[in-house]
């Protein structure tokens, strides 16, 4: 039996990068929430700002035709949905813990 591995394409690289960046942003949002809960507001602010910068980067790359041409319609839809979820998560953390 032979296994055929799919050779990574430029499309895979772009989509994988954006997905990985989104995962890191969600992690920063969770770190921010934890730090707010334990009273480390400076660290929390830093983490939520990193999540926001990542959000901005993914949004910018997704809307740039030079980068978007390497993504399928399905990948664009999935990444857009994750961006919306991240936007809600960042907003939730900011609203719950900022005064």
Secondary structure, DSSP 4 states (H G I P E B T S, - for coil): ----PPPP-HHHHHHHHHHHHHHHHHHHHHHHHHHHHTT-HHHHHHHHHHHHHHHHHHHHHHH-HHHHTTS-HHHHHHHHHHHHHHHHHHHHHHHHH--
